[in-house]
Amino acid sequence: MFEAYLYELSWMLAALFMGVAMGTLTGIIPGFHVNNVALILLALAPGLLSLGIPLSAVAGIIVSTGTVHTFLNYIPSALMGAPDADQALSLLPGHRMLLSGNAARGVAWSARGSQLGLFLSLPLIVLARIAFGPELGWYSQLRELLPFLLFIISALLLATETTRLDWPKWLQNVTFGKLGTDSRLAGFFSATAFFLLTGLFGWTILGPNSLPARSPLDMPGASLLLPSLAGLFGVANLLDIYATTSHLPPQKENWELPPVRPLLIPCFWSGVAGASMGVLPGMTASQATVLVMGGRNVAAKVQGKQGFGMDWETRRLTELTDDELLEIAKAEADEGVEGPQTKQDLEIIAILSAVNTAVTVCVLGFLYIIGRSRSGATLALKAMYPVDTWSSLEPTADFIRLLGITLAAGLMAMPIMRYVGKGMLRLHAAIPLQQMIMGVIIFVAALVFVSTGFIGLAVLIVGTMLGLLPPRLGIRRSHAMGVILVPITYLLFQNLVDNAGFL
């Protein structure tokens, strides 16, 4: 009995440390997502099992990799300008922290947000078990409402676009100037048009007649979603930064974690939003963050207070020179005070990190509560071995094991995030920024080619061209998630249930 316990414990520890190492790599390498690791391990599972490695250890590697990834994936967003889809909103706040010499502070706030998202999501799993378990059985009713919920949430995300944009000249002439020269309605129409445009792009890679994806090296799980997201959110951001930023100021070594109390309530609601997004296919941490910040803004206005606003991502990088960006970002730092912009940037970074980690923890819970996958990692777990759902009062042993690995990986990720951040800042000092950016773009393109071939490169180029539009239009880049939302919502309305088990 005791020997069996030690045997199981040794494999859990081995899976934990292996997953932490792999999560560190996926977190700091732009475009290399934990889903790639999960699919590779899924393909290698039979061979690993023949070597005596239990599938529970492989599952532990996948879970710990995903947890550490949510902690560290802020670093390439803030220090290299290459976020994945879940960290897309953190690009400009992190970039301003970098320009003001406060990149270390941004990393510390991100670490605190992820830590709070990790622990605050645990009671939400219990509530989800009560709501979606056999006792109440809300999920069977929710399935019928999924397409309507996705449509409503997409409309709310578009409605939060409050940027004032100029009406076209021809429209001003036709209406004889009655619409004025600019309006928030023009910003809403621009965001909607861009959302639908990316949705059309997504239909070519997710629709029933989607483009084929095949790896030249026969890598498993070839998907055109990787190059599309890498182009929309990664390479496009890198090109903007390459064109506007040539050098960086010295960075302050302020790695002190922020206090918990001011972030406790917003991070809790971030966890709630993240858990809700974990139920809905196609929704990400970026959308949850928009809803949280928008809700806080509405609540502040109802109470008669000054809200933070919802236009935090609308500064046009292409219309500001490097010196102007540096002057704006360094003004508060030189005066030794924290203005509203800095406070808002830091809070956005913490909230987005909390949502990102909470979504990862909650989708693991939903896998064992409703037996449905909401991410590539949980999809690999479901395909690897039969999932014993949490149908009785006590959770299953497999779920407790994976949840314990998740918590341990999150605790280990905190100090790792600091050391990796320091290393990246030293790399910034040693290598010119523009050379580093070009190196990252070449690396992402090579990764896309290896995983999806020439078709993937074409998708990467088209996605990059679309991703360059939002900062030039003055709208949020997060509307590019229409690449996933539009095809999935349409398919749900057409009752075309996908074979991946998302429903």
C-alpha positions in Angstrom: 0.0 0.0 0.0 2.7 2.4 1.0 4.8 1.5 -2.0 1.9 2.1 -4.3 1.5 5.5 -2.7 5.2 6.4 -3.2 5.0 5.2 -6.8 2.0 7.5 -7.5 3.6 10.4 -5.7 6.9 10.1 -7.6 5.1 10.2 -10.9 3.0 13.2 -9.8 6.2 15.1 -8.8 7.9 14.1 -12.0 4.9 15.4 -14.0 4.8 18.6 -12.0 8.5 19.5 -12.6 8.4 18.5 -16.3 5.2 20.5 -16.8 6.7 23.5 -15.1 9.7 23.4 -17.3 7.6 23.1 -20.5 5.1 25.7 -19.3 8.0 28.1 -18.9 9.1 27.6 -22.5 5.6 27.9 -23.9 5.0 31.0 -21.8 8.1 33.0 -23.0 8.1 31.8 -26.7 5.6 33.8 -28.8 3.3 31.6 -30.8 4.2 28.4 -29.0 1.0 27.6 -27.1 0.4 24.9 -24.5 -2.1 23.4 -26.9 0.8 22.4 -29.1 2.4 20.6 -26.2 -0.9 18.9 -25.3 -1.4 17.6 -28.9 2.2 16.4 -29.1 1.9 14.5 -25.8 -1.4 13.1 -27.0 0.3 11.7 -30.1 3.1 10.3 -28.0 0.9 8.8 -25.3 0.9 5.2 -26.6 4.7 5.2 -26.9 5.0 6.7 -23.4 2.6 4.1 -22.0 4.7 1.3 -23.5 7.7 2.7 -21.7 6.0 2.4 -18.4 4.9 6.0 -18.0 1.3 6.1 -16.8 -1.2 8.3 -18.6 -2.0 10.1 -15.3 1.6 11.4 -15.4 1.2 12.6 -19.0 -2.1 14.3 -17.9 -0.2 16.0 -15.0 2.4 17.3 -17.4 -0.3 18.9 -19.6 -2.1 20.5 -16.6 1.0 21.9 -15.0 2.2 23.2 -18.4 -1.0 25.0 -18.9 -1.0 26.6 -15.4 2.6 27.9 -15.7 1.9 29.1 -19.2 -0.8 31.5 -17.9 1.6 33.0 -15.4 4.5 33.6 -17.8 2.7 34.5 -21.1 2.5 38.1 -20.0 6.3 38.4 -20.3 6.5 38.2 -24.2 3.5 40.5 -24.3 5.1 43.2 -22.1 8.8 42.8 -23.0 8.6 41.7 -26.6 5.2 42.9 -27.8 4.1 39.4 -28.9 1.1 38.3 -26.9 -1.1 35.3 -27.5 -4.9 35.6 -27.8 -5.4 35.5 -24.0 -3.0 38.3 -23.3 -3.8 40.5 -26.3 -5.3 43.3 -24.2 -2.1 43.6 -22.1 0.0 44.7 -25.0 -0.4 48.5 -24.8 -0.5 48.7 -20.9 2.6 46.5 -20.8 4.3 48.5 -23.5 3.7 51.7 -21.6 5.2 50.1 -18.5 8.3 49.1 -20.6 8.7 52.6 -22.1 8.5 54.2 -18.6 11.1 51.9 -17.2 8.5 50.0 -15.1 8.4 46.7 -16.9 9.4 44.8 -13.7 6.4 46.4 -11.9 4.1 45.2 -14.7 5.5 41.7 -14.3 4.9 41.8 -10.5 1.3 42.9 -10.9 0.7 40.2 -13.5 2.1 37.6 -11.1 -0.2 38.8 -8.3 -3.2 38.8 -10.6 -2.5 35.2 -11.7 -2.0 34.1 -8.1 -5.3 35.6 -7.1 -7.0 34.1 -10.1 -5.7 30.7 -9.2 -6.9 30.6 -5.7 -10.2 32.5 -6.2 -11.3 30.1 -8.9 -11.4 27.2 -6.5 -14.7 28.1 -4.8 -16.1 28.9 -8.3 -15.5 25.2 -9.3 -17.6 24.1 -6.3 -20.4 26.5 -7.3 -20.2 25.3 -10.9 -20.4 21.7 -9.7 -23.7 22.6 -7.8 -25.1 24.5 -10.8 -24.1 22.2 -13.7 -24.0 18.9 -11.8 -26.8 16.3 -11.7 -28.5 18.1 -8.8 -29.6 21.2 -10.7 -28.6 20.2 -14.3 -28.4 23.7 -15.7 -26.0 22.7 -18.4 -28.6 20.9 -20.5 -30.7 24.1 -20.5 -27.6 26.2 -21.2 -26.8 24.1 -24.3 -30.0 25.2 -26.0 -29.1 28.9 -25.2 -25.5 28.8 -26.3 -25.8 30.4 -29.7 -28.0 33.2 -28.3 -25.5 33.8 -25.4 -22.6 33.9 -27.7 -24.5 36.4 -29.9 -25.5 38.6 -27.0 -21.9 38.6 -25.5 -20.4 39.4 -28.9 -22.9 42.4 -29.2 -21.9 43.6 -25.7 -18.2 43.4 -26.6 -18.9 45.5 -29.6 -21.1 47.9 -27.6 -18.2 48.6 -25.3 -16.2 50.2 -28.1 -16.6 53.8 -27.1 -14.0 55.4 -29.3 -15.1 58.5 -31.2 -14.2 58.2 -34.9 -14.7 60.6 -37.8 -17.6 59.9 -40.2 -16.6 59.5 -43.8 -16.6 62.7 -45.8 -19.1 61.4 -48.3 -21.5 60.5 -45.4 -21.1 63.9 -43.9 -21.9 65.5 -47.3 -25.0 63.2 -47.9 -26.4 64.0 -44.4 -25.5 67.7 -44.7 -23.4 67.5 -41.5 -26.3 66.4 -39.3 -24.3 63.5 -37.9 -21.5 65.8 -36.9 -17.9 65.2 -37.7 -17.3 62.3 -35.3 -19.3 60.0 -33.1 -19.0 57.0 -30.9 -21.5 55.3 -33.2 -18.9 55.5 -36.0 -16.5 53.6 -33.7 -19.2 51.0 -33.1 -19.8 50.5 -36.8 -16.0 50.3 -37.5 -15.6 47.7 -34.7 -18.6 45.7 -36.0 -17.3 45.7 -39.6 -13.8 44.6 -38.4 -15.4 41.9 -36.2 -17.4 40.5 -39.2 -14.3 40.7 -41.5 -12.3 38.6 -39.1 -15.2 36.3 -38.8 -15.2 35.8 -42.5 -11.5 35.1 -42.2 -12.2 32.6 -39.5 -14.8 30.8 -41.6 -12.0 29.9 -44.1 -10.1 28.1 -41.3 -12.9 26.8 -39.0 -15.9 26.3 -41.4 -17.1 23.0 -42.8 -15.1 23.7 -46.0 -12.0 25.1 -44.3 -8.5 25.2 -45.8 -6.5 22.1 -45.2 -3.6 22.2 -42.7 -0.8 19.7 -43.0 2.6 19.8 -41.3 5.6 19.2 -43.6 7.1 17.1 -40.7 3.7 15.3 -40.1 3.3 17.0 -36.7 0.1 16.0 -35.0 -2.8 18.4 -34.5 -2.1 20.7 -37.4 -4.5 23.7 -37.1 -4.7 27.0 -39.0 -5.9 28.6 -35.8 -2.3 29.0 -34.7 -1.1 31.1 -37.7 -4.4 33.1 -37.7 -4.0 34.2 -34.1 -0.3 34.6 -34.4 -0.9 37.0 -37.3 -3.8 38.9 -35.8 -2.4 39.4 -32.3 1.4 38.7 -32.5 3.1 39.6 -35.7 0.9 42.7 -36.3 1.8 44.0 -32.9 5.5 43.4 -33.5 5.4 45.3 -36.7 3.7 48.3 -35.1 6.3 48.3 -32.3 9.1 47.9 -34.8 7.9 51.0 -36.7 7.4 53.1 -33.6 10.1 52.1 -31.1 13.8 52.0 -31.6 15.2 52.0 -28.1 14.2 51.4 -24.5 15.0 53.3 -21.3 16.8 51.7 -18.4 14.5 49.5 -16.4 13.9 49.9 -12.7 14.4 46.8 -10.6 11.0 47.1 -8.7 9.9 43.4 -8.4 7.8 43.9 -5.2 4.4 42.3 -5.4 1.4 44.7 -5.0 -0.8 44.3 -1.9 -3.7 41.8 -2.1 -6.5 43.9 -0.7 -7.0 46.4 -3.5 -7.0 43.6 -6.1 -9.1 41.1 -4.2 -12.6 42.2 -5.4 -11.7 43.0 -9.0 -9.8 39.7 -9.3 -12.7 37.8 -7.8 -15.1 39.2 -10.4 -12.5 38.4 -13.0 -12.6 34.8 -11.8 -16.4 34.8 -12.1 -16.2 36.2 -15.6 -13.4 33.8 -16.5 -15.5 30.9 -15.2 -18.4 32.0 -17.3 -16.2 32.3 -20.4 -14.9 28.8 -19.6 -18.5 27.4 -20.2 -18.9 29.2 -23.5 -16.9 27.9 -26.5 -14.9 30.5 -28.4 -14.7 33.0 -25.6 -11.3 34.0 -24.1 -9.8 35.9 -21.3 -9.6 39.1 -23.4 -13.4 39.2 -23.8 -13.9 38.5 -20.1 -11.5 41.4 -19.2 -13.5 43.8 -21.4 -16.7 42.8 -19.7 -15.2 43.1 -16.2 -13.7 46.6 -16.9 -16.8 47.7 -18.6 -19.0 46.5 -15.7 -16.7 48.3 -13.2 -17.1 51.4 -15.3 -20.9 51.2 -15.3 -21.0 50.5 -11.6 -18.7 53.5 -10.9 -21.0 55.8 -12.9 -24.1 54.5 -11.1 -22.5 55.3 -7.8 -21.6 58.8 -9.0 -17.9 58.1 -9.2 -15.4 58.6 -12.0 -15.1 55.3 -13.9 -11.9 54.1 -15.4 -13.4 54.2 -18.9 -13.3 51.5 -21.5 -11.0 53.1 -24.0 -7.7 51.8 -22.6 -6.5 50.2 -25.9 -7.2 53.0 -28.3 -4.0 55.0 -28.3 -2.8 55.0 -31.9 0.8 53.7 -31.9 1.1 54.5 -35.6 0.3 58.2 -35.0 2.8 58.7 -32.2 6.5 58.8 -32.6 8.9 56.9 -30.3 9.9 60.2 -28.5 6.2 61.1 -28.0 5.4 57.7 -26.5 8.5 57.9 -24.2 7.5 61.4 -23.1 4.0 60.4 -22.3 5.0 57.2 -20.5 7.9 58.7 -18.6 6.1 61.9 -17.4 4.5 60.3 -14.4 7.6 58.2 -13.6 9.8 61.3 -13.6 7.5 63.1 -11.3 7.5 60.2 -8.8 3.7 60.0 -8.7 1.2 57.5 -10.0 -1.4 59.1 -12.3 -4.7 57.5 -13.4 -3.2 56.1 -16.6 -0.5 54.1 -14.7 -2.9 52.9 -12.1 -5.3 51.8 -14.8 -2.6 50.0 -16.8 -1.4 48.1 -13.8 -4.9 47.1 -12.8 -5.7 45.9 -16.3 -2.6 43.8 -16.3 -3.5 42.2 -13.0 -7.2 41.6 -14.0 -6.3 40.1 -17.3 -3.8 37.8 -15.7 -6.4 36.8 -13.1 -8.9 36.0 -15.8 -6.4 34.1 -17.8 -5.4 31.8 -14.9 -9.0 31.4 -13.7 -10.1 30.3 -17.1 -7.4 27.6 -17.2 -8.4 26.3 -13.7 -12.1 26.4 -14.4 -12.0 24.6 -17.8 -10.3 21.7 -16.0 -13.2 21.7 -13.5 -15.8 21.8 -16.3 -14.1 18.8 -17.9 -14.9 16.8 -14.8 -18.2 18.4 -14.1 -19.9 18.3 -17.5 -17.4 16.1 -19.4 -16.8 18.8 -22.1 -13.5 20.3 -23.2 -13.1 24.1 -23.5 -9.4 24.2 -24.5 -6.8 22.2 -26.4 -5.3 20.9 -23.2 -8.6 19.5 -21.9 -9.4 18.2 -25.3 -6.2 16.2 -25.2 -7.0 14.9 -21.7 -10.5 13.8 -22.9 -9.0 12.0 -25.9 -6.2 10.4 -23.8 -8.4 8.3 -21.4 -12.0 8.2 -20.2 -12.8 11.1 -17.9 -14.6 10.0 -14.7 -17.0 12.9 -14.2 -17.7 14.4 -10.8 -21.2 13.0 -10.3 -21.2 12.2 -6.5 -20.7 14.4 -3.5 -16.9 13.8 -3.5 -14.8 14.8 -6.4 -13.0 12.0 -8.3 -9.5 11.0 -7.3 -8.2 11.9 -10.8 -9.6 15.4 -10.6 -8.1 15.9 -7.1 -4.7 14.8 -8.4 -4.7 17.1 -11.3 -6.1 20.0 -9.2 -3.2 19.5 -6.7 -0.7 19.6 -9.5 -2.3 22.8 -10.8 -2.0 24.5 -7.4 1.6 23.4 -7.0 2.5 24.5 -10.5 1.0 28.0 -9.8 3.0 28.4 -6.6 6.2 27.4 -8.4 5.5 29.8 -11.2 5.6 32.9 -9.0 9.4 32.9 -8.4 10.1 31.6 -11.9 8.2 34.5 -13.4 10.6 36.9 -11.6 13.8 35.2 -12.7 12.6 34.9 -16.3 11.5 38.5 -16.3 15.0 39.6 -15.1 16.6 37.4 -17.8 14.4 39.0 -20.5 15.3 42.5 -19.4 19.0 41.6 -19.6 18.4 40.2 -23.0 16.7 43.5 -23.9 19.8 45.4 -22.8 22.2 43.1 -24.8 20.2 42.9 -28.1 18.8 45.9 -29.9 15.0 45.9 -29.7 14.4 46.0 -33.5 16.7 43.1 -34.1 15.0 41.1 -31.3 11.6 41.8 -32.9 12.7 40.6 -36.3 14.1 37.5 -34.7 10.8 36.8 -33.0 8.9 37.3 -36.3 11.2 34.9 -38.1 10.8 32.4 -35.3 7.0 32.6 -35.4 7.0 32.2 -39.2 9.3 29.2 -38.9 7.1 27.6 -36.2 4.0 28.2 -38.4 5.6 26.6 -41.4 6.8 23.6 -39.5 3.3 23.0 -38.0 1.0 24.0 -40.9 3.1 24.4 -44.1 2.8 27.0 -46.8 -1.0 27.3 -46.3 -0.2 28.3 -42.7 2.2 30.9 -43.9 -0.4 32.4 -46.2 -2.9 32.5 -43.3 -0.2 34.2 -41.1 0.3 36.9 -43.7 -3.5 37.5 -44.1 -3.9 37.5 -40.4 -1.1 40.0 -40.0 -2.6 42.4 -42.6 -6.0 42.2 -40.7 -4.2 42.7 -37.4 -2.7 46.0 -38.6 -6.1 47.6 -39.0 -7.3 48.2 -35.4 -4.7 50.7 -34.3 -5.1 52.5 -37.5 -8.9 52.6 -37.2 -8.6 53.4 -33.5 -10.6 50.4 -32.2 -9.6 47.6 -29.9 -7.6 44.7 -31.3 -9.7 42.3 -29.2 -12.5 42.5 -31.8 -10.3 40.3 -33.9 -11.6 37.4 -31.8 -14.4 37.4 -34.3 -12.2 34.9 -36.1 -13.5 32.3 -33.6 -16.8 33.7 -32.4 -18.5 34.3 -35.7 -17.9 30.8 -37.2 -18.8 29.0 -33.9 -22.0 31.1 -33.4 -23.1 30.5 -37.0 -22.5 26.8 -36.7 -24.4 26.6 -33.5 -27.4 28.4 -35.0 -27.2 25.9 -37.9 -27.1 23.1 -35.3 -23.8 21.8 -36.8 -22.3 20.4 -33.6 -18.6 20.0 -34.0 -16.8 16.7 -33.4 -14.4 18.1 -30.9 -16.9 17.8 -28.0 -17.1 21.5 -27.3 -20.8 21.3 -26.7 
